[in-house]
Amino acid sequence: MTADAVDLKSLKGLQEKAITVLISEKDCIYSLLTGYGKPLIYELLPFINHGCLVIAPLYAIIKQQVQKLCGMAMSMQWIGYGYEMARQLLSDRFYAGDKTPQSARVVMFHSSMEKAERHDSFKFTKADCCIRLIISSVVLGMGTDKKHVRSVIHAGPPTTLETYFQEIGRSGRTGTSAQAILYCNNTDLATQHMRNEIKVYCSGERCF
């Protein structure tokens, strides 16, 4: 069995070691990080030992990816819904002047946008900037240091309390008062990936 037989130019170190041990018909226990090539070993094993049965733990991986994609899709739906609602409610007041993207009072910000487009939507470094509302996914919180944010509103809780504190910390950076508002329901708190501390916080009657 060679790398050429499976149309590969090379094998990773632990892949090669594991396959060599299996070819020698010895027992092999190995633990590899995600992305290190475990499926290749699973796929090769039946060709090495025709009597083996491979049970690959891919269901859990697939389930995690589906949950992640569903979360992203839900986030995008909320962003689009919020943006369109703002356009309808504000009508002519949606723009601070000419009806151009540069004069919009409401903008979107998410990872699917082109880099240049996100940069243009993010020009609110001055206090007199026309932007009054940013409807965003969690990507906005990455490295953000904008000093004129007064409120952070969550449509659903983050997965951890630490993440929530980091995200609401984007407001009030000029030393003035700021507010954080979190909307959630029991369905949000019932998701498996939600940490217990954020569930307790959301179920409580007071803020920290």
ABEGO torsion letter per residue (X at the ends): XBAAAAGBABBBAAAAAAAAAAAAGBBBBBBBBBGAGAAAAAAAAAAABAABBBBBBAAAAAAAAAAAAAAAAAAAAAAAAAAAAAAAAAEAAABABBBBAAABABBBBBAABBAAAAAAAABBABAABABABBBBBAAAABGBBBAABABBBBBEBBABAAAAAAAAAABGAAGBBBBBBBBBBAAAAABAABBAAAAAAAABABBX
